[in-house]
């Protein structure tokens, strides 16, 4: 009895098409897609801000269209998922356009994540929270790719030479491995504290700001202690210094960080703390031309006070 041959037939599409047609079908091309068919990338870490740059982009899209196509990948259930071009898509929507040019590319989840992060890290203005989640997403994707043996990318060739994903990410971004580690720690902050770190980067006035270094220390506190600290920050109207944050982390590790301890630490005088004298601007604005900077106003007031003191001294010596 002869054993049957196990033959695998090619797909029907291959039987009725030429090699040239099959090669052409695999080529990437720019296609116009309805915006309604393109969904955003899940957990996209980069914020699409309604700032002056977005207004300029919207006006450009309204007049000339999108000059650089976005990148999407097809979804199994139909439609497409945005990989690169979220700001261009938003500008197109604001310009009341119904479609946009895209490059359609078949990508795995990890490949799409890496392209999404790399395309956005080229921006000039990136918030600490954006870097934090972007670095974490890309590093996780790179580590998963490194576990596969069927990949031939440069990253995996480096992996085989003993170069870690964090080293690769450092070389590509220019941030040191320690800095990348610090950014990723920020993903453990509750949103309210993470917003304070972003506020420090944007120099927002009249709202709480916090530098990255103390924020990294606070990221080791459990969420319930971070929420308790948030109440102390609101009541004391200040954020912890790096030294204060280190103390809180140490007390937390020893199991002794309560709200009373937080309050005591926050009420300690900071080394660079100087008592501030504040005066409502509306009381002195009439003495200065519109648009005068705060520094100019301060310098003028100090100079006027010096002249007043000299005049008083000369009067006392008469």
Helices and strands as residue ranges (DSSP letters): H 12-15, H 19-26, E 30-34, G 35-37, E 38-39, H 52-64, E 70-74, E 80-84, H 86-94, E 99-104, H 109-120, H 128-146, H 154-160, H 165-173, H 177-185, G 186-188, H 191-202, H 212-218, H 223-236, H 242-253, H 259-266, G 281-283, G 285-287, H 294-316
